[in-house]
Amino acid sequence: MKKGLIIGATGSIGSAVRKMLLAKTDVQLTLYSRRASRLKLTVDRETAVAGSATDDDQLNQAIKGQDFVFVALSGDMNSFAAHIISAMERNGVQRLIFITTMGIYQEIPAWLGDSPEPYHNPILKSFRQAADRIEQSDLNYTIIRPGWYNNGPINYEITQKGEPFGGHDVSRGSIADYVVKLITEPTLDN
């Protein structure tokens, strides 16, 4: 049975991934959030940990013994990535699935709008720096670059780095579906 850590478990994407993992797998989950006390746990499958994505001691404790780490945060993504990668390396955890955003590789086609240079765009810069940091690590990673979230049906396409985006909006359920596939099919998109 796999053990996994969701960092950002109380956010909309973390919650969607959690719900789908509980429904479709037997993964034992550790839910990591600054607001972990808000979580109602499935007692036999989940543990909640209150912590910060920049607190090395808290991250070490949460990451130790996990088979994978899923990250869905907002904020200083580069700093979060640095702390999470370090904790994973210290604890010998190799599998990372990390949510960033569309546009970090200037892959947005003209019909969707401007595709600014990410290092000069204040919104994209931290996401791109996080992706660069992850790519430079020795981890087995998948960087997910969704467009705008909605609550629509599960319906998505995957674009690889270097390919133009094929769409814009994506449902939270679609992201969760893809994450579950990444966890249950170890050789998919890594």
C-alpha positions as CSV (number, residue, x, y, z in Angstrom):
1,M,0.0,0.0,0.0
2,K,1.4,3.4,-1.0
3,K,1.8,6.3,1.4
4,G,1.5,9.8,0.0
5,L,1.7,13.4,1.3
6,I,-0.5,16.2,0.0
7,I,1.1,19.6,0.7
8,G,-1.7,22.1,0.3
9,A,-4.4,19.7,1.4
10,T,-7.0,22.3,2.2
11,G,-6.8,24.1,-1.1
12,S,-9.2,23.4,-4.0
13,I,-6.8,21.2,-5.9
14,G,-5.4,19.4,-2.9
15,S,-9.0,18.7,-1.7
16,A,-10.0,17.4,-5.2
17,V,-6.9,15.1,-5.3
18,R,-7.5,13.9,-1.8
19,K,-11.2,13.1,-2.5
20,M,-10.3,11.1,-5.7
21,L,-7.4,9.3,-4.1
22,L,-9.7,8.1,-1.3
23,A,-12.3,7.0,-3.8
24,K,-10.1,5.3,-6.3
25,T,-7.1,4.0,-4.4
26,D,-6.0,2.5,-1.1
27,V,-3.3,5.1,-0.6
28,Q,-2.6,6.1,3.0
29,L,-2.6,9.9,3.0
30,T,-0.8,12.5,5.1
31,L,-2.5,15.9,4.7
32,Y,-0.2,18.8,5.2
33,S,-1.6,22.3,5.6
34,R,-1.3,25.5,7.6
35,R,-5.0,24.9,8.4
36,A,-5.0,21.1,9.0
37,S,-7.4,21.5,11.9
38,R,-10.1,22.2,9.3
39,L,-9.9,18.7,7.9
40,K,-12.3,16.0,8.7
41,L,-10.3,12.8,8.4
42,T,-11.0,9.3,7.2
43,V,-9.6,7.8,10.3
44,D,-8.2,4.6,8.9
45,R,-6.6,6.3,5.8
46,E,-5.6,9.8,6.7
47,T,-3.4,11.8,9.1
48,A,-3.3,15.6,9.2
49,V,-0.2,17.7,9.9
50,A,-0.3,21.4,10.5
51,G,2.8,23.0,9.0
52,S,4.5,25.4,6.7
53,A,6.0,24.6,3.3
54,T,9.1,26.5,4.4
55,D,9.6,24.8,7.8
56,D,12.3,22.2,7.3
57,D,11.7,20.3,10.5
58,Q,7.9,20.0,9.9
59,L,8.5,19.0,6.2
60,N,11.1,16.4,7.3
61,Q,8.6,14.8,9.7
62,A,5.8,14.8,7.1
63,I,7.9,13.6,4.2
64,K,9.7,10.8,6.0
65,G,8.4,7.4,4.9
66,Q,6.2,8.6,2.0
67,D,6.2,7.1,-1.4
68,F,5.2,10.3,-3.2
69,V,4.7,14.0,-2.5
70,F,1.9,16.0,-4.3
71,V,2.2,19.8,-4.0
72,A,-0.6,22.3,-4.8
73,L,0.3,25.7,-3.3
74,S,0.2,29.3,-4.2
75,G,2.7,32.0,-3.0
76,D,6.5,31.9,-3.2
77,M,6.7,28.7,-5.3
78,N,10.4,28.9,-5.7
79,S,11.0,28.9,-1.9
80,F,8.4,26.2,-1.4
81,A,10.1,24.0,-4.1
82,A,13.5,24.5,-2.5
83,H,12.4,23.4,1.0
84,I,10.3,20.5,-0.3
85,I,13.0,19.2,-2.6
86,S,15.6,19.4,0.2
87,A,13.3,17.5,2.6
88,M,12.6,14.9,0.0
89,E,16.3,14.4,-0.8
90,R,17.1,14.1,3.0
91,N,14.4,11.5,3.4
92,G,15.1,9.5,0.2
93,V,11.6,10.2,-1.2
94,Q,11.9,10.3,-5.0
95,R,8.4,10.9,-6.5
96,L,7.2,14.6,-6.8
97,I,4.1,15.8,-8.5
98,F,4.0,19.6,-8.4
99,I,1.4,22.1,-9.6
100,T,2.6,25.2,-11.3
101,T,0.7,27.2,-14.0
102,M,0.4,27.5,-17.7
103,G,2.7,30.0,-19.4
104,I,5.9,29.1,-17.5
105,Y,7.5,27.8,-20.7
106,Q,6.0,30.5,-23.0
107,E,3.7,27.7,-24.4
108,I,0.5,29.8,-24.6
109,P,-0.6,30.0,-28.3
110,A,-1.4,33.5,-29.7
111,W,-5.2,32.7,-29.8
112,L,-5.2,32.4,-26.0
113,G,-3.4,35.7,-25.5
114,D,0.0,37.0,-24.7
115,S,2.7,34.5,-23.6
116,P,5.0,36.8,-21.6
117,E,8.6,35.9,-20.8
118,P,8.2,34.2,-17.4
119,Y,11.3,35.7,-15.7
120,H,10.0,39.2,-16.4
121,N,6.4,38.5,-15.4
122,P,5.8,38.9,-11.7
123,I,3.0,36.2,-11.6
124,L,4.9,33.6,-13.6
125,K,8.4,34.2,-12.3
126,S,8.2,32.2,-9.0
127,F,6.4,29.3,-10.8
128,R,9.1,29.1,-13.5
129,Q,11.8,29.3,-10.9
130,A,10.2,26.4,-9.0
131,A,10.0,24.4,-12.2
132,D,13.6,25.1,-13.0
133,R,14.6,24.0,-9.5
134,I,12.6,20.8,-9.8
135,E,14.1,20.0,-13.2
136,Q,17.6,20.5,-11.8
137,S,16.9,18.0,-9.0
138,D,17.5,14.3,-9.1
139,L,13.8,13.6,-8.2
140,N,11.4,11.6,-10.3
141,Y,9.0,14.5,-11.0
142,T,6.0,15.6,-13.0
143,I,5.2,19.3,-13.3
144,I,1.6,20.0,-14.0
145,R,0.8,23.3,-15.7
146,P,-3.0,23.8,-15.6
147,G,-4.9,26.7,-17.0
148,W,-7.7,28.3,-15.1
149,Y,-9.6,26.0,-12.7
150,N,-13.3,25.4,-12.9
151,N,-15.7,22.8,-11.6
152,G,-16.6,21.2,-14.9
153,P,-16.5,17.6,-16.0
154,I,-13.3,15.5,-16.3
155,N,-12.1,16.3,-19.7
156,Y,-8.5,17.3,-20.4
157,E,-5.5,16.8,-22.7
158,I,-1.8,16.6,-21.8
159,T,0.7,18.9,-23.4
160,Q,4.4,18.2,-22.8
161,K,7.1,20.9,-22.3
162,G,7.8,22.5,-25.6
163,E,4.3,21.9,-27.0
164,P,1.7,24.7,-27.3
165,F,-1.2,24.7,-24.9
166,G,-4.3,23.2,-26.4
167,G,-6.8,24.8,-24.1
168,H,-7.3,27.2,-21.3
169,D,-9.8,26.2,-18.6
170,V,-9.5,22.8,-16.8
171,S,-11.6,21.3,-14.1
172,R,-10.3,20.5,-10.6
173,G,-11.6,17.0,-11.2
174,S,-9.5,16.7,-14.4
175,I,-6.4,17.7,-12.5
176,A,-7.2,15.2,-9.7
177,D,-7.9,12.5,-12.3
178,Y,-4.5,13.0,-13.9
179,V,-2.7,13.1,-10.5
180,V,-4.3,9.8,-9.5
181,K,-3.1,8.3,-12.8
182,L,0.4,9.6,-12.1
183,I,0.3,7.9,-8.7
184,T,-1.2,4.6,-9.8
185,E,0.8,4.3,-13.1
186,P,4.4,4.9,-12.0
187,T,5.8,5.3,-15.6
188,L,3.3,7.8,-16.8
189,D,4.7,11.2,-17.7
190,N,7.7,11.3,-15.5
